Amino acid sequence: MSKSWKNPVLISIGEPPVETVIDSVQAASWAMIEDWPLDEGPALDKALHACTGVIEGKRKSEDARAAFVAAAEEAGILVRA
């Protein structure tokens, strides 16, 4: 099972905003836990659960990527998916 994504996601995050390439479940998890501009949100919750599912071997890496893209859209930080 690969936890890396075939197609990275580009987000703009931080203060001042910096474009950051997210290319794996681990990178997505850290971004959502450490640097996310929202403390809560339905898409954020789903993305965190999807990442956990991948780490536990219960979900596919691309499921987490799709959920991460939705969370980035929810937070208004998605640059390119």
N, CA and C atoms as a LAMMPS dump frame, in Angstrom:
ITEM: TIMESTEP
0
ITEM: NUMBER OF ATOMS
243
ITEM: BOX BOUNDS ff ff ff
-5.0000000000000000e+02 5.0000000000000000e+02
-5.0000000000000000e+02 5.0000000000000000e+02
-5.0000000000000000e+02 5.0000000000000000e+02
ITEM: ATOMS id mol type element x y z
1 1 1 N 0.84 -1.18 0
2 1 2 C 0 0 0
3 1 3 C 0.885 1.244 0
4 2 1 N 0.663 2.095 -0.963
5 2 2 C 1.426 3.336 -1.064
6 2 3 C 0.669 4.466 -0.387
7 3 1 N 1.379 5.23 0.436
8 3 2 C 0.761 6.37 1.096
9 3 3 C 1.085 7.667 0.365
10 4 1 N 1.903 7.58 -0.688
11 4 2 C 2.224 8.748 -1.501
12 4 3 C 1.17 8.897 -2.589
13 5 1 N 0.982 10.137 -3.036
14 5 2 C -0.016 10.423 -4.059
15 5 3 C 0.65 10.56 -5.415
16 6 1 N -0.024 10.072 -6.439
17 6 2 C 0.465 10.205 -7.81
18 6 3 C 0.49 11.672 -8.229
19 7 1 N -0.535 12.416 -7.818
20 7 2 C -0.656 13.832 -8.172
21 7 3 C -0.652 14.677 -6.9
22 8 1 N 0.411 15.421 -6.655
23 8 2 C 0.47 16.271 -5.46
24 8 3 C -0.61 17.35 -5.485
25 9 1 N -0.896 17.878 -4.31
26 9 2 C -1.848 18.969 -4.139
27 9 3 C -1.054 20.193 -3.712
28 10 1 N -1.331 21.333 -4.32
29 10 2 C -0.65 22.581 -3.98
30 10 3 C -1.603 23.447 -3.169
31 11 1 N -1.157 23.825 -1.965
32 11 2 C -1.967 24.692 -1.105
33 11 3 C -1.163 25.946 -0.776
34 12 1 N -1.862 26.969 -0.364
35 12 2 C -1.225 28.203 0.1
36 12 3 C -1.587 28.357 1.562
37 13 1 N -0.584 28.2 2.424
38 13 2 C -0.856 28.111 3.857
39 13 3 C 0.199 28.871 4.652
40 14 1 N -0.183 29.333 5.821
41 14 2 C 0.741 30.008 6.721
42 14 3 C 0.574 31.515 6.675
43 15 1 N 1.395 32.188 7.474
44 15 2 C 1.356 33.65 7.545
45 15 3 C 2.772 34.17 7.534
46 16 1 N 3.253 34.749 6.481
47 16 2 C 2.54 35.008 5.227
48 16 3 C 2.317 33.703 4.464
49 17 1 N 1.3 33.684 3.6
50 17 2 C 0.982 32.454 2.873
51 17 3 C 2.155 31.986 2
52 18 1 N 2.411 30.691 2.064
53 18 2 C 3.472 30.062 1.288
54 18 3 C 2.845 28.895 0.521
55 19 1 N 3.139 28.801 -0.765
56 19 2 C 2.656 27.659 -1.528
57 19 3 C 3.44 26.417 -1.109
58 20 1 N 2.697 25.387 -0.756
59 20 2 C 3.282 24.168 -0.226
60 20 3 C 2.754 22.967 -1.001
61 21 1 N 3.646 22.091 -1.41
62 21 2 C 3.264 20.874 -2.123
63 21 3 C 2.999 19.777 -1.093
64 22 1 N 1.819 19.195 -1.183
65 22 2 C 1.452 18.072 -0.323
66 22 3 C 1.363 16.845 -1.223
67 23 1 N 2.222 15.85 -0.949
68 23 2 C 2.299 14.703 -1.844
69 23 3 C 2.123 13.354 -1.166
70 24 1 N 1.666 13.387 0.095
71 24 2 C 1.493 12.122 0.805
72 24 3 C 0.485 12.28 1.93
73 25 1 N 0.038 11.145 2.414
74 25 2 C -0.894 11.138 3.542
75 25 3 C -0.234 11.762 4.767
76 26 1 N 1.03 11.449 4.992
77 26 2 C 1.735 12.001 6.146
78 26 3 C 1.827 13.528 6.056
79 27 1 N 2.185 14.048 4.89
80 27 2 C 2.283 15.501 4.717
81 27 3 C 0.926 16.16 4.899
82 28 1 N -0.119 15.535 4.384
83 28 2 C -1.471 16.084 4.537
84 28 3 C -1.881 16.106 6.002
85 29 1 N -1.614 15.017 6.694
86 29 2 C -1.965 14.938 8.116
87 29 3 C -1.276 16.037 8.917
88 30 1 N 0.028 16.193 8.699
89 30 2 C 0.772 17.216 9.431
90 30 3 C 0.262 18.615 9.112
91 31 1 N -0.035 18.871 7.841
92 31 2 C -0.547 20.192 7.465
93 31 3 C -1.872 20.486 8.169
94 32 1 N -2.759 19.499 8.192
95 32 2 C -4.071 19.714 8.826
96 32 3 C -3.969 19.846 10.341
97 33 1 N -3.042 19.149 10.942
98 33 2 C -2.901 19.193 12.399
99 33 3 C -2.134 20.437 12.853
100 34 1 N -1.074 20.778 12.142
101 34 2 C -0.186 21.849 12.599
102 34 3 C -0.49 23.233 12.037
103 35 1 N -0.857 23.321 10.762
104 35 2 C -0.883 24.616 10.079
105 35 3 C -2.24 25.041 9.542
106 36 1 N -3.273 24.257 9.735
107 36 2 C -4.562 24.52 9.094
108 36 3 C -5.194 25.799 9.614
109 37 1 N -5.774 26.61 8.72
110 37 2 C -6.371 27.876 9.153
111 37 3 C -7.711 27.705 9.879
112 38 1 N -8.339 26.548 9.763
113 38 2 C -9.599 26.282 10.46
114 38 3 C -9.354 25.285 11.582
115 39 1 N -10.04 25.496 12.697
116 39 2 C -9.935 24.54 13.797
117 39 3 C -10.881 23.365 13.628
118 40 1 N -11.967 23.595 12.885
119 40 2 C -12.935 22.524 12.668
120 40 3 C -13.7 22.762 11.382
121 41 1 N -14.313 21.72 10.908
122 41 2 C -15.124 21.782 9.703
123 41 3 C -15.426 20.371 9.252
124 42 1 N -16.56 20.163 8.604
125 42 2 C -16.932 18.808 8.188
126 42 3 C -15.928 18.178 7.23
127 43 1 N -15.436 18.935 6.268
128 43 2 C -14.464 18.373 5.318
129 43 3 C -13.134 18.086 6.004
130 44 1 N -12.736 18.949 6.934
131 44 2 C -11.502 18.719 7.697
132 44 3 C -11.611 17.424 8.492
133 45 1 N -12.729 17.219 9.17
134 45 2 C -12.93 15.989 9.938
135 45 3 C -12.86 14.756 9.041
136 46 1 N -13.513 14.819 7.881
137 46 2 C -13.503 13.685 6.957
138 46 3 C -12.089 13.407 6.453
139 47 1 N -11.342 14.466 6.162
140 47 2 C -9.975 14.279 5.664
141 47 3 C -9.077 13.655 6.723
142 48 1 N -9.195 14.106 7.95
143 48 2 C -8.389 13.516 9.029
144 48 3 C -8.731 12.045 9.228
145 49 1 N -10.013 11.716 9.174
146 49 2 C -10.438 10.317 9.31
147 49 3 C -9.946 9.484 8.124
148 50 1 N -9.981 10.063 6.921
149 50 2 C -9.494 9.337 5.739
150 50 3 C -8.002 9.054 5.862
151 51 1 N -7.232 10.03 6.322
152 51 2 C -5.793 9.818 6.51
153 51 3 C -5.526 8.729 7.539
154 52 1 N -6.281 8.741 8.618
155 52 2 C -6.146 7.706 9.638
156 52 3 C -6.466 6.338 9.051
157 53 1 N -7.511 6.282 8.222
158 53 2 C -7.882 5.023 7.581
159 53 3 C -6.78 4.48 6.692
160 54 1 N -6.096 5.359 5.973
161 54 2 C -4.981 4.922 5.118
162 54 3 C -3.846 4.384 5.984
163 55 1 N -3.517 5.11 7.019
164 55 2 C -2.426 4.691 7.911
165 55 3 C -2.727 3.325 8.543
166 56 1 N -4.006 3.091 8.842
167 56 2 C -4.422 1.81 9.44
168 56 3 C -4.599 0.711 8.391
169 57 1 N -4.443 1.056 7.115
170 57 2 C -4.586 0.07 6.057
171 57 3 C -6.021 -0.232 5.678
172 58 1 N -6.948 0.628 6.053
173 58 2 C -8.367 0.398 5.798
174 58 3 C -8.91 1.178 4.606
175 59 1 N -8.146 2.157 4.122
176 59 2 C -8.591 2.982 2.997
177 59 3 C -7.448 3.168 2.015
178 60 1 N -7.807 3.603 0.811
179 60 2 C -6.816 3.857 -0.226
180 60 3 C -6.25 5.265 -0.086
181 61 1 N -5.009 5.409 -0.485
182 61 2 C -4.332 6.698 -0.412
183 61 3 C -5.079 7.783 -1.186
184 62 1 N -5.636 7.421 -2.336
185 62 2 C -6.355 8.414 -3.146
186 62 3 C -7.656 8.871 -2.491
187 63 1 N -8.233 8.05 -1.602
188 63 2 C -9.406 8.484 -0.827
189 63 3 C -9.021 9.651 0.079
190 64 1 N -7.854 9.529 0.702
191 64 2 C -7.369 10.59 1.58
192 64 3 C -7.048 11.848 0.778
193 65 1 N -6.499 11.674 -0.42
194 65 2 C -6.192 12.825 -1.271
195 65 3 C -7.461 13.592 -1.618
196 66 1 N -8.499 12.874 -2.03
197 66 2 C -9.768 13.518 -2.383
198 66 3 C -10.357 14.254 -1.184
199 67 1 N -10.298 13.637 -0.022
200 67 2 C -10.811 14.273 1.188
201 67 3 C -9.974 15.493 1.561
202 68 1 N -8.661 15.409 1.359
203 68 2 C -7.773 16.534 1.64
204 68 3 C -8.083 17.713 0.719
205 69 1 N -8.312 17.434 -0.559
206 69 2 C -8.661 18.495 -1.508
207 69 3 C -9.946 19.193 -1.055
208 70 1 N -10.94 18.423 -0.639
209 70 2 C -12.194 19.009 -0.158
210 70 3 C -11.951 19.868 1.078
211 71 1 N -11.095 19.414 1.978
212 71 2 C -10.785 20.196 3.182
213 71 3 C -10.051 21.482 2.826
214 72 1 N -9.145 21.415 1.852
215 72 2 C -8.425 22.617 1.417
216 72 3 C -9.38 23.614 0.766
217 73 1 N -10.347 23.108 0.001
218 73 2 C -11.371 23.99 -0.586
219 73 3 C -12.186 24.64 0.521
220 74 1 N -12.589 23.845 1.517
221 74 2 C -13.364 24.351 2.643
222 74 3 C -12.605 25.479 3.364
223 75 1 N -11.295 25.313 3.494
224 75 2 C -10.471 26.291 4.203
225 75 3 C -10.069 27.475 3.333
226 76 1 N -10.327 27.385 2.026
227 76 2 C -9.975 28.461 1.116
228 76 3 C -8.49 28.549 0.819
229 77 1 N -7.782 27.409 0.877
230 77 2 C -6.327 27.423 0.671
231 77 3 C -5.871 26.584 -0.511
232 78 1 N -6.804 25.989 -1.236
233 78 2 C -6.441 25.152 -2.379
234 78 3 C -5.932 26.027 -3.525
235 79 1 N -4.773 25.684 -4.047
236 79 2 C -4.222 26.372 -5.213
237 79 3 C -4.434 25.497 -6.449
238 80 1 N -4.033 24.217 -6.34
239 80 2 C -4.171 23.304 -7.466
240 80 3 C -4.269 21.861 -6.958
241 81 1 N -5.223 21.135 -7.526
242 81 2 C -5.391 19.729 -7.142
243 81 3 C -4.978 18.824 -8.277
